[in-house]
Amino acid sequence: MTMQQRRVDSAKAVVATGPAGGSWSLGPLQVSRMGFGAMRLAAGAAFTDGPSRDRAASIAVLRRARELGVTHFDTAAFYFSPLRAANEMINAAFPEHDDDIVVATKVGPGRDASGHWTDPARPDQLRGQVEENLRQLGRDRLDLVYLRVFGSGSIGDLFGVLAELRTDGLIGNLGVSNVSRAQLYEAWDIAPVVSVQNRFGLDQRTPETLAVLEETTRRGIAFVPFFAMAGAAGGRGRSAETNPAVTEVANARGVSEAQIRLAWTLHQGPNVLAIPGTGDLRHLEQNVSAADIQFTHEELDALSR
Ligand SMILES: NC(=O)c1ccc[n+]([C@@H]2O[C@H](COP(=O)([O-])OP(=O)(O)OC[C@H]3O[C@@H](n4cnc5c(N)ncnc54)[C@H](OP(=O)(O)O)[C@@H]3O)[C@@H](O)[C@H]2O)c1
């Protein structure tokens, strides 16, 4: 697919059948609905804990994802363990510029060189965070940058800086993450938002997040949930299944419970994308094949109850 073919009118986001769940658009960029979250590439458990993962194995996971039709990779400069960094491995996995790959990154949170979390970035620190991502990913322009928000206050000062960096050409498209509906409106008034990345999953449906999802659907932009499989365990990673409906549907279909959670995510609307995180090749292949699961109305009712 050429660069020209994958650029679509953002008002007419394209959903197609095809590998990795068909496609949707992030602004002018078309991506597979089944994407990949790079947070688990650097260390097996949460990105701050656990032994560093094998670099060659993590790069092989990224390349296999691409082979399976995944074109949407979610990352951040703060996804690193003592020995590995997600951005560096994405850069190494795809050394030649591949126009079909869209790399989305986030700014706002910060970690020092030892991995300790620092306070969320002030507006004057955002350019440095964007440039850090450019250096690590080996790019002159970032496809998509999310402002990862903390708290419920105004985000205008921070988002305004990213809008300027977009005008300067360092960023192609903007998103917001961990936002309320009011914060989405505020960002929208400053510059176009192509995607919202919030916590959402089968057991993680707050009224506020449902309202944000509804708003993204109304505006025809992407909604990208995080922790769709990890659920309540969040950063600690996926643990034993706690939802009997998930277990029942998985057993009846002969697939894994993680696959049911991912497939449920993609059933929430054509603009809802998935970015499952794994450093495990077998899990990656299961995750991509979850995009082929088509639930019956009865199954969806049981899962969504
Ligand atoms: N915007 C934000 O604030 C924010 C916050 C957190 C994450 N994120 C993004 O969202 C992405 C997804 O979140 P996440 O990685 O934390 O959680 P997730 O995708 O919901 O779940 C990942 C966990 O599930 C396991 N797993 C993956 N595939 C599996 C399978 N087929 N069967 C069983 N277990 C499986 C992983 O372990 P293995 O590695 O062993 O497979 C890991 O423990 C991240 O990678 C990151 O890009 C964004």
The ligand as a Gaussian input file, in Angstrom:
#p B3LYP/6-31G(d) Opt

LIG

0 1
 N       -2.187000       5.876000      28.063000
 C       -1.870000       5.244000      29.178000
 O       -1.925000       5.817000      30.271000
 C       -1.458000       3.798000      29.122000
 C       -1.310000       3.087000      30.316000
 C       -0.932000       1.761000      30.213000
 C       -0.719000       1.157000      28.984000
 N       -0.856000       1.885000      27.847000
 C       -0.662000       1.257000      26.511000
 O       -1.642000       0.241000      26.385000
 C       -1.011000      -0.992000      26.015000
 C       -1.813000      -2.151000      26.577000
 O       -1.737000      -2.139000      27.964000
 P       -0.949000      -3.278000      28.772000
 O        0.130000      -3.849000      27.944000
 O       -0.557000      -2.713000      30.071000
 O       -2.086000      -4.284000      29.154000
 P       -2.920000      -5.330000      28.310000
 O       -2.579000      -5.312000      26.888000
 O       -4.319000      -5.162000      28.724000
 O       -2.381000      -6.698000      28.963000
 C       -1.034000      -7.043000      28.930000
 C       -0.857000      -8.229000      29.864000
 O       -1.517000      -9.360000      29.314000
 C       -0.562000     -10.399000      29.029000
 N       -0.975000     -10.969000      27.747000
 C       -0.854000     -10.426000      26.510000
 N       -1.375000     -11.245000      25.579000
 C       -1.842000     -12.330000      26.259000
 C       -2.480000     -13.526000      25.856000
 N       -2.766000     -13.789000      24.573000
 N       -2.810000     -14.439000      26.812000
 C       -2.532000     -14.199000      28.108000
 N       -1.926000     -13.090000      28.557000
 C       -1.583000     -12.157000      27.638000
 C        0.783000      -9.717000      28.994000
 O        1.812000     -10.606000      29.387000
 P        2.877000     -11.186000      28.317000
 O        3.828000     -10.095000      27.977000
 O        3.515000     -12.307000      29.054000
 O        2.111000     -11.652000      27.130000
 C        0.579000      -8.631000      30.069000
 O        0.679000      -9.154000      31.361000
 C        0.402000      -0.849000      26.584000
 O        1.300000      -1.767000      26.008000
 C        0.687000       0.593000      26.287000
 O        1.115000       0.745000      24.938000
 C       -1.241000       3.191000      27.899000

